[in-house]
């Protein structure tokens, strides 16, 4: 029996996506994993089709659902919420540049079962050396293993509780945005839920593997923000 719904939006980066899928299927709890191909290249599309039976994931090509160009994170979240509500299972997002450990998903689920008023639970991201990395650098100096936070959680590896999903319809997400980490984190708090970051459940994060232009944020921030504002990219 599945214990959670796991969704993964994908924009190319086939290598990390397959590593992500493999790690999820090697988890110590059974989950239903759904990958959403968000207008990737034909090479990526072919690779995802080739490995879906090996790593036991469902594959949805968003080009069959919408004409809107990538990113289509709102559609992914809405579909995931629908399935979670139908099955009465918590919803987890594991992005395509994240590699979970065997006990990551079960650890998040166990924390959920032992605590009340959970809105969202995030697993801290680390680099290959084990150091906290983007997007959780803001928590790097925190010593506690479990952080009850008012700050935004990233969707890198995050769980939404059934109670929160029942309280907020993702169809209300703004259409003029690309990413929803900040707005959904805030909404959970507004509705009286609590959000937690688990530093004792680190996951490997290989940032921006599918959107390499975002590395400009660190290498050439001026150019990054020019692309962001004048190119209509990365709307949070």
N, C-alpha and C positions, 0 to 999 in steps of 0.2 A: 504494500500500500504506500502510495506517495505521501510524504509528510510535508511537502511544500511545493509551490510553483516557483520555478526559477526562470527569469526571462533575461535574454542577452541581445541587445541591439548591436548590429554588426555593420560597419562600413569598411570593407576591405580588411587589411591586416589578417589575412587568412592564417598565418602561422600562429599568432597569439590566440586567435579565436579557437583553433583546434586544441591548443594547449589548455585553454580555458574549459572547453567542453570535456576534454579528457579528465581534468581534475574534478569537475563537478560529478561525473559519473563514477569516479573512484571515491566519492564521499562515503562516510559511514552511515548515511541515511539515504533511503530512496527518494528521489525527487523527480518531478516532471519538468524537464528542461525544454524551453522553447526559444529557438534562435530566430531573430527577425533580420533578414537581409535587407538593408536600407539602401537600395540602389548601388550595390557594389559592382565591381567589374565582372565581366563574364568569367574570368579566371577564378575569382573568389566564389562566384555563384556555383560554378562547376565543382570546386573543391568542397564546398559546403554540402552539396548533394552527394558527393562521393563518400563522405565520412559520416553521414547522419545515422546510418545503421550501426556503424562501428561504435560510435559514442552515444548512441541512443538518445538523440535529440529530435524534436519536431522542428521543421524548417518552414518558415513563412516568408515569402518574397513580397515585400511591401509594394513592389511595382504592380502586383496583381490587385492591390487594394486602393491605391491612391496615385494621383498624378503629381502630387506635391514633391518637389525635390527633397533630398536628404538635407538636414536631419528631420526625422519624424518620430521624435521621442514621445510626443503626446499620444500618438496612435499605439505605440508599443505599451505605454503605461495603461492606456485604456483597455487594451486587449488583455493584458495581464490581470488587471483588476477584475474584469468580467469572469475570467477563468477561476481566479481565486475565490470570488464570491459564489460561483456555481459549485465549487468543490469544498467550500468552507476550509480552505487551507491558506496559511500566510503566504504573502507574495515576497519573493526575493529578487533583487536585481544583481546580477554579476556581469559586469561589463567585459567586453572582449579583450581588454588588455590587463585583466586581473586573473591571477592563478590562485585558487583557494587551496587550503590544506584539507586533509582528510576529515578533520574535526571542525572545520570552520562553520559549515551550515548547521550541523547538529549543535554546536556551541551557541550559535545565535538563537536557535529554536529553544534550547533548554533555558536560556536566559529569559526568553519571552514567557515561557510557561511558569517561571518562578516569580515573575514580577507583574504588577498591575499597572494599568493606565499607560501601557507602552504605545507609543505612536510609531517611532522608527528606531531601528537598531543598526548601527554601522560598524563594520570591522575596519580597524585602522590599516592603512596602506604603508608598505615598506618597500625599500629597494632590495637588490640582491644581497647586499651586505647586512640587511636587517634594520637599517635606519629608517625612521619614519620619513615618508616622502610626500610629494604633492598627491592629493589636495589637503593632506592633514598636517602640513608643517606647522599650522597654528596650534596644534596640540602636542608638538614634539617634546616640549619641556615638562609636560604634565606627568606626574609620577604615579598617579592612581591607575589601576588596571581598568576600572570602570568609571566612565565620566558621564554624569547627567548634565547635558549641555543645552544651552539656549542658542548656541551657534549652529550654523547650517551643517548638515551632514551631506556628504557626497553620495552619489548613487553607485560608486565603484563596486561596493559589496554591501548592500543594505537590505534590510527586511522591513516590510510594512505589516503592522498587526491587522488582524481581521476587524478589530473594533474600529481602527482608524479608517480602513477601507470602507466600512459600512457608514462612516460619518461624512465622508468627502468623496464626491464623484469626480473622477479625473476628467470627465468631459467639461468640467468648468475651467480647465487649464487655459491660459491665454494663448490665442493662436499666433500672436506676434512675438512669441518667445521660442528659443531653440532648446533651452535646458531648464529644468524645473527643480533642481536640487534645493535651491534657496527658497523658492515659493512654497514648495510642499513641506519643507522643514518648518517654515513659519506657520503654515496652516495647521500642522499637527499641534503646535504649541497653542495656537489660538483656540483650538477646540478642546483644550484641557488635557492633552496627552503629554507624555514625557519622552524625550529623545535621548538615546544613549550611544556613546562611542565605546567600543570594547577594544582596549589596547592589549588585552591578553589573547586576542584572536587575530594576529596580523596576517595580511594577505599580500602576496607579491603584486606590485603594480608597475607596469611598464607604460608610463604615461604617453598619451597622444599617439599610440601606435597606428591608429586608423586615421588620424587627422594631423599629419606631421607639420602642417603650416603653423599649428599652435605652439611649436617650439620657439617661434619668434618671440613669444612672451618673455623668454629668458635671454635669448641671444640678441634680439633687436626689438625691445619693447615699443619703440616709437613706430616701427613698421607694423608691429602686431596691432596696435591700437588704431592705426590708420585703416588696416584691413577690417578690423572689428567694426568700427563706426561707419566708414564710408563704403565698405563692401557688404554691410548687413550681416556679418558673421558673428557667431558666438553670442547670441542674445540671451541674457539670463533674466 
